[in-house]
Amino acid sequence: MSVFQYTAKDHNGRTVMGVVDSPSEADAVKVLQGKAFIVVSMKQVKAKAFAQAGGKIKLEDLVVFSRQLATMIDAGIPLVQALSILSEQVDNKALKDVVMTVRQDIEAGMSFCDALAKHPTVFSELFINMSRAGEASGMLDEVLDRLASYLEKTASLQRKVQSSLVYPAVVITMSMLITAVLLLKVVPTFKGIFEMLGGQLPLPTQILIMTSDILRKYFLLAVVAIVVVAILFKKYIGTPRGAYNFDNFKLRVPVLGELFQKVAVAKFSRTFSTLVKSGVSVLAALDIVAKTSGNKVVEEAIANARVAVRDGEPIAAPLTKSKVFPPIVCRMVGVGEQTGQLEKMLSKIADFYDDQVDAAVSGLTSLIEPMVIAFLGVIIGGIVIALFLPIFKITELIAK
């Protein structure tokens, strides 16, 4: 994917600046035309040109920034002055530099949302479009406060998922390291002792020593092979087809797939609800929700829903056809459309699935813990038993 910087006119004739990721310039133009933009200029730029501190700014920093800016605007402080105050108070130097640049662009005559659009690695498309809706409606303070709440809940959701995966990952990694040390260092020592004693070794011990010999002989080759496979896998999932297949696999994998689906539904509902409530049109909201879904399968389903809605269909129908979203979600969205309370219904779905994610994380932790303990017992316990079997045999012979 390439990065293109553009200047365009929206349907109100306002100048819009930003960047778009696309395979080619022609595809980038089509994406912008799909948003009813008239492209004035476009040029390809290096992704690194927009990486300025993007990785250094945490979600929590944006939450504080949004909440404080909303409070100051609500108190009647002009936007430029509020940004000036924030630039002095922000602890994160990267965010401080971005805030100062935004303030300077606004002083030069640029709108707030266009100034944000110049920093796409810091402010997401959702953030920019909600700010644009807030500016247009004169409710920027409310929208920023809503954004802060949304980001807080998003960060909380991420922490829940990470916490459910960190424990088993750490334990499995430690068990692999312990196993490697036993095979590479401990087993060879016992092998020397067994050779001195002579005699026929038990089959489990023979298998263990053979495994240790193979690992020691081909250890560097195995490490290189693992690194090469990891690099190739990373490149594969970096392609559109690879990313789609990997995301599809994540949704179908036993136990974890259900958790990933619930997270995707919660994120979709929360983002869609926040955008609609902030005054963003349904088509624009669906476009943003698709790009921020974090899963290519979900993104495709939402993109198809957007096309169907553009052609006059209700939102619930294409979501049902995709089979990505549970039936209850599609029905609740349908009821929300029919009653004119789509935003409220989406908010209820998001709250429900946040609770479901909590329950899934707790259940996953309870399920994984005994499985990890059993894994450690079988692998490490098996190695220890195989090592001591000859010693037990010798002890029996001596006793006789």
C-alpha positions in Angstrom: 0.0 0.0 0.0 1.2 3.5 -0.8 0.4 6.8 1.0 -1.0 9.7 -1.0 -1.3 13.2 0.3 -4.3 15.1 -1.2 -6.1 18.4 -1.3 -9.8 18.2 -2.2 -13.1 20.0 -2.1 -16.0 18.5 -0.2 -19.7 18.8 -1.1 -19.9 22.2 0.7 -16.9 23.6 -1.3 -14.6 23.5 1.7 -10.9 22.6 1.2 -10.0 19.3 2.7 -6.5 18.1 3.2 -5.3 14.7 4.3 -3.7 11.4 3.4 -5.1 8.1 2.0 -3.6 4.6 1.9 -4.2 3.0 -1.5 -2.4 0.6 -4.0 -2.3 3.3 -6.7 -3.1 6.9 -7.3 -6.1 5.9 -9.4 -7.5 3.8 -6.6 -6.9 6.7 -4.2 -8.9 9.1 -6.4 -11.8 6.6 -6.5 -11.7 6.4 -2.7 -12.0 10.1 -2.4 -14.7 10.3 -5.1 -16.6 7.8 -3.1 -16.7 10.3 -0.3 -18.0 13.0 -2.7 -14.7 14.8 -2.7 -13.4 16.7 -5.8 -9.6 16.1 -5.9 -7.6 19.2 -6.5 -4.1 17.8 -6.1 -2.5 14.5 -5.1 1.0 13.3 -4.6 2.6 10.1 -3.3 4.7 10.5 -0.1 6.7 8.2 2.0 4.9 6.7 5.0 7.8 7.7 7.2 7.1 11.4 6.4 3.9 10.9 8.5 5.4 8.7 11.2 6.4 11.7 13.3 5.8 10.5 16.9 2.8 8.4 15.8 4.1 5.4 17.7 5.1 7.5 20.7 1.6 8.8 21.5 -0.6 6.4 23.5 -4.3 6.2 23.4 -4.5 7.4 27.0 -2.7 10.6 25.8 -5.4 11.3 23.2 -8.1 10.7 25.8 -6.7 13.3 28.2 -6.1 15.7 25.2 -9.7 15.3 24.0 -11.2 15.6 27.5 -9.2 18.7 28.4 -9.9 20.5 25.1 -13.6 19.7 25.4 -13.7 21.2 28.9 -11.9 24.4 27.9 -14.1 24.9 24.8 -17.2 24.3 26.9 -15.9 26.9 29.4 -15.8 29.5 26.6 -12.1 29.5 25.9 -11.3 30.1 22.2 -9.9 27.1 20.3 -6.5 28.7 19.6 -6.0 29.7 23.2 -7.2 26.3 24.4 -4.6 24.6 22.2 -1.9 27.0 23.4 -2.7 26.1 27.0 -2.7 22.4 26.2 0.6 22.6 24.4 2.1 23.9 27.7 0.4 21.3 29.9 0.9 18.1 27.8 3.6 15.9 29.2 4.1 13.8 26.1 6.7 15.8 24.0 5.5 14.2 20.7 1.9 15.2 21.4 3.0 18.6 22.5 4.7 19.2 19.1 1.6 18.0 17.3 -0.7 20.3 19.3 1.6 23.3 18.7 1.6 22.5 14.9 -2.2 22.3 14.9 -2.5 25.6 16.7 -0.2 27.3 14.2 -2.2 25.9 11.2 -5.5 27.2 12.7 -3.9 30.6 13.3 -2.9 30.5 9.6 -6.6 30.1 8.6 -7.0 26.3 8.5 -10.0 24.6 10.1 -9.5 22.4 13.2 -10.3 19.1 11.4 -8.0 20.0 8.4 -5.2 20.8 10.8 -5.7 17.4 12.5 -5.8 15.6 9.1 -2.1 16.7 8.6 -1.2 14.2 11.3 -2.9 10.9 10.2 -0.6 8.7 12.4 -1.8 10.6 15.5 -5.4 11.3 14.7 -7.5 8.6 13.1 -10.0 9.1 10.4 -12.7 8.7 13.0 -11.2 11.4 15.2 -10.9 13.8 12.2 -14.4 13.2 10.8 -16.1 13.5 14.2 -14.2 16.8 14.8 -15.4 17.9 11.3 -19.0 17.1 12.3 -18.6 18.9 15.6 -17.2 22.0 13.9 -20.0 22.1 11.4 -22.7 21.7 14.1 -21.1 24.0 16.6 -20.9 21.2 19.1 -17.2 20.6 19.1 -16.9 20.4 22.9 -19.6 17.7 23.1 -18.1 15.7 20.2 -14.6 15.9 21.8 -16.0 14.7 25.1 -17.8 11.9 23.3 -14.5 11.0 21.5 -12.7 10.9 24.9 -15.3 8.5 26.2 -15.1 6.3 23.1 -11.3 6.2 23.3 -11.4 5.3 27.0 -13.7 2.3 26.2 -11.6 1.3 23.2 -8.5 1.3 25.4 -10.3 -0.7 28.1 -11.4 -3.3 25.5 -7.8 -3.6 24.2 -6.5 -4.1 27.7 -9.1 -6.9 28.4 -8.0 -8.8 25.2 -4.3 -8.3 25.9 -4.7 -9.5 29.5 -6.3 -12.7 28.4 -3.4 -13.5 26.0 -0.4 -12.3 28.0 -0.5 -15.0 30.7 -0.6 -18.0 28.4 2.0 -16.4 26.1 4.4 -15.8 29.0 3.9 -19.3 30.5 4.3 -21.1 27.1 7.4 -19.0 26.3 9.0 -19.8 29.7 8.2 -23.5 29.3 9.8 -23.6 25.8 12.9 -21.9 27.2 13.1 -24.4 30.1 12.6 -27.3 27.7 15.4 -26.0 25.4 17.8 -25.6 28.4 17.0 -29.2 29.5 17.5 -30.6 26.0 20.7 -28.6 25.2 22.5 -28.6 28.6 21.0 -31.1 31.1 20.3 -34.1 28.9 23.9 -34.2 27.3 25.3 -34.3 30.9 23.1 -37.3 31.7 24.0 -38.9 28.4 27.7 -38.9 29.4 26.9 -40.5 32.7 24.7 -43.2 31.0 27.5 -44.0 28.5 30.0 -44.5 31.4 27.6 -46.9 33.1 26.8 -48.8 29.9 23.8 -51.1 29.4 20.5 -50.8 27.5 18.6 -47.6 28.1 14.8 -47.5 28.4 13.0 -46.4 25.2 11.8 -43.0 26.6 15.3 -42.2 27.6 16.6 -43.2 24.1 14.0 -41.0 22.4 14.9 -38.1 24.7 18.7 -38.4 24.0 18.0 -38.7 20.3 15.9 -35.6 20.4 18.6 -33.7 22.3 21.3 -34.8 19.8 19.2 -33.6 16.8 18.4 -30.3 18.5 22.0 -29.7 19.4 23.2 -30.6 15.9 20.7 -28.5 14.0 20.0 -25.8 16.6 21.3 -22.8 14.6 19.6 -24.1 11.5 16.3 -24.4 13.4 16.6 -20.8 14.7 17.3 -19.5 11.2 14.4 -21.5 9.9 12.1 -20.0 12.5 13.2 -16.5 11.8 12.8 -17.0 8.0 9.3 -18.4 8.5 8.3 -15.5 10.8 9.6 -13.0 8.3 7.7 -14.7 5.4 4.6 -15.0 7.5 4.7 -11.2 8.4 5.1 -10.4 4.7 2.2 -12.6 3.8 -0.2 -11.1 6.3 1.0 -7.7 5.0 -0.7 -8.5 1.7 -4.5 -7.9 1.3 -5.2 -11.6 0.7 -2.9 -12.7 3.5 -4.4 -10.2 6.0 -7.9 -11.4 5.0 -7.0 -15.1 5.4 -5.3 -14.5 8.7 -8.2 -12.5 10.1 -10.6 -15.1 8.9 -8.6 -17.8 10.6 -8.6 -15.7 13.9 -12.5 -15.6 13.8 -12.7 -19.4 13.2 -10.0 -20.7 15.6 -11.6 -22.6 18.6 -12.1 -20.7 21.8 -10.3 -17.5 20.8 -12.4 -17.0 17.7 -15.5 -16.3 19.7 -13.6 -13.7 21.7 -12.3 -12.0 18.6 -15.8 -11.9 17.2 -17.2 -10.3 20.3 -14.5 -7.7 20.3 -15.2 -6.9 16.7 -18.9 -6.5 17.3 -18.3 -4.4 20.4 -15.9 -2.1 18.5 -18.2 -1.9 15.4 -21.3 -0.9 17.5 -19.4 1.6 19.7 -17.7 3.3 16.8 -20.8 3.4 14.6 -22.9 4.7 17.5 -20.4 7.4 18.4 -20.2 8.6 14.8 -24.0 8.7 14.2 -24.6 10.5 17.5 -22.0 13.1 16.5 -23.8 13.9 13.3 -21.7 12.0 10.8 -23.8 10.6 7.9 -24.5 6.9 7.9 -22.6 6.3 4.6 -19.5 8.2 5.9 -19.8 6.5 9.3 -19.9 3.0 7.7 -16.8 3.9 5.6 -14.9 5.0 8.8 -16.1 2.0 10.8 -14.9 -0.4 8.1 -11.4 1.1 8.1 -11.1 1.1 11.9 -12.5 -2.4 12.5 -9.1 -4.0 12.8 -10.2 -7.1 11.0 -10.3 -7.5 7.2 -13.3 -9.9 7.2 -15.3 -7.5 9.3 -14.1 -4.6 7.1 -15.3 -6.4 4.0 -18.7 -7.1 5.5 -19.2 -3.4 6.5 -18.0 -2.2 3.1 -20.6 -4.4 1.4 -23.2 -3.1 3.8 -22.2 0.5 2.9 -22.7 -0.3 -0.8 -26.1 -1.9 -0.1 -27.2 1.1 2.0 -26.1 3.5 -0.8 -28.3 1.5 -3.1 -31.3 1.9 -0.8 -31.2 -1.2 1.3 -31.5 -1.1 5.1 -28.3 -1.7 7.1 -29.4 -4.9 8.8 -30.0 -6.9 5.5 -26.4 -6.9 4.2 -25.0 -7.5 7.8 -27.2 -10.6 8.1 -26.0 -11.9 4.7 -22.3 -11.5 5.7 -22.7 -14.1 8.5 -20.0 -12.2 10.4 -22.4 -10.5 12.9 -24.6 -12.6 15.2 -28.3 -12.7 14.4 -29.2 -10.8 17.6 -27.0 -7.8 16.5 -28.5 -7.7 13.0 -32.1 -7.8 14.4 -31.3 -5.1 17.0 -29.8 -2.9 14.2 -32.9 -3.5 12.1 -35.2 -2.5 15.0 -33.1 0.6 15.6 -33.5 1.6 11.9 -37.2 1.1 12.0 -37.8 3.1 15.2 -35.3 5.9 14.3 -33.2 5.0 17.4 -30.2 3.4 15.6 -27.6 5.2 17.7 -29.3 4.2 21.0 -29.6 0.6 19.8 -26.0 0.4 18.8 -24.9 1.8 22.1 -26.9 -1.0 23.9 -25.3 -3.6 21.6 -21.8 -2.2 22.5 -22.5 -2.3 26.2 -23.9 -5.8 26.0 -20.8 -7.1 24.1 -18.4 -5.3 26.4 -19.9 -7.4 29.2 -19.7 -10.5 26.9 -16.0 -9.7 26.3 -15.5 -9.5 30.1 -17.2 -12.9 30.6 -15.2 -14.4 27.6 -11.9 -13.2 29.0 -12.7 -14.6 32.5 -13.8 -17.9 30.9 -10.7 -18.1 28.7 -8.4 -17.5 31.6 -10.1 -20.2 33.6 -9.8 -22.6 30.7 -6.2 -21.8 29.7 -4.7 -22.0 33.2 -5.3 -25.8 33.7 -4.3 -26.5 30.1 -1.0 -24.6 30.5 -0.3 -26.5 33.8 -1.1 -29.8 32.1 1.2 -28.9 29.2 4.1 -28.1 31.5 3.5 -31.3 33.4 3.5 -33.5 30.3 6.6 -31.8 28.6 8.9 -31.0 31.5 7.7 -33.8 33.7 8.2 -36.3 30.8 11.7 -35.1 30.3 12.6 -35.5 34.0 11.0 -39.0 34.2 12.9 -40.1 31.0 16.1 -38.9 32.6 15.6 -40.7 35.9 14.3 -44.0 34.5 17.8 -45.5 34.0 18.7 -44.4 37.5 15.6 -46.2 38.9 16.6 -49.3 37.0 20.1 -49.2 38.4 18.8 -48.7 41.9 16.5 -51.8 41.4 19.5 -53.9 40.2 21.6 -52.8 43.2 18.8 -53.6 45.6 18.7 -57.2 44.2 
